[in-house]
Amino acid sequence: MAFDIYSQWYPGRAPEPSQAAGDVAALPWTTANSVTLQLPSMRLLDFSNAVEGRPLLVCAPYALHRAKIADFAPGHSLMEALQEAGIARLYLTDWRSATPEMRYFSIDTYLSDLNVAVDTIGPPVDLAGLCQGGWLSLLYAARFPGKVRRLVLVGSPVDVSVPSELSRMVASLPQQGFEALVRQGDGIVSGKHMLQAWSVPLSVLDVEAALQRRLDDKSEDARALLDCFTRWNRETLDLPGTYYLEVTDWIFRRNRIATGDFVALGCKIDLAAVKLPVFLLAAENDIVVPPDQAFATLRLLGTPPAWLQCDTEPCDHLGLFIGCKALAGSWRRIARWLQSDLGEAAGERLQISA
């Protein structure tokens, strides 16, 4: 979503030229990290503070915005929260903006590179998928079951037969329209153009809802957070046309993952064969991936009930990733779940205290 709320904060002052133009400098990372692997599709960022421990790979959504959503700002950083919760080995997919050379990259391309990242870290890994990074993580876990120990899906669309604003929007448009958008960009879908096409006005209240904190004191901290949100929203990613058309058609129009008709790297995906422990988190006020859609994934999996965990957070979609209360609440429970012993018997149901 695009928005312009500078006039509400700085009456009579226009945004700086670098902000007014779509080509803004990349926001700095909040939490210290290093680049451990560079692939055509992504950089694998290492946020680890130890060399031992179970590795957790956070799979950011490859959609419109950058992976900075997982490391937004102090007090609003998922990577920071996971570190503080005791996750010592921690990684993040930083997807690259598509170049003309990437225009034929497909979902299989991203699954292949995700596999290289996992092999670099050293399987098995724990895998946490954010939003559309969730369906990619689920496909990966189904395709390479021996390489994923536990799976976390947060605000993730999988079964779009349960409607949402996002699935309705895609269904309402002919596929020819998406194809025309790809042709217009010579095989690349412009993030800047997508942002303009789907922009809606957002107020300071909307940003407050995402951050789960008040910003009306106009302190330096509040101004910095608002500026960070504005810049992050404008730093868009371009997408490969092939990938974009597969996502819109196969996942959001034909619902292939949920119906069992998705072929990933040459193998048909059967979600009933996914039997690893899974934690699903949804936002109560999410119009992008409402709880009913997020939790519809449960009935598709073969995971024993004892190894399934569900939680809801009283926030909107973005609040799941940058909301200070969500990071201190549900994400801390997720971290404890990842570090816990589930027991060998399916009847030993894990209990997590809030």
Buried (B, 14 or more C-beta within 10 A) or exposed (E): BBBBBBEEBEEEEEBEEEBEEBEBEEBEBBBEBEEBBEBEBBBBBBBBEEEEBBBBBBBBBBBBBBBBBBBBBEBBBBBBBBBBBEBBBBBBBBBBBBEEEBBEBBBBBBBBBBBBBBEBBEBBBBBBBBBBBBBBBBBBBBBBEEBBBBBBBBBBBBBBEBEBEBBEEBEEEEEEEBBEBBEEBEBBBBBBBBBEEEEEEBEBEBBBBBBBBEBEEEEEBBBEBBBBBBBBBBBBBBBBBBBBBBBBBBBBBBBBBBEEEBEBBEEEBEBEEBEBBBBBBBBEBBEBBBBEBBBBBBEBBEBBEBBBBBBBBBBBBBBBBBBBBBBBBBBBBBBBBBBEEBEEEEEEBBEEEE
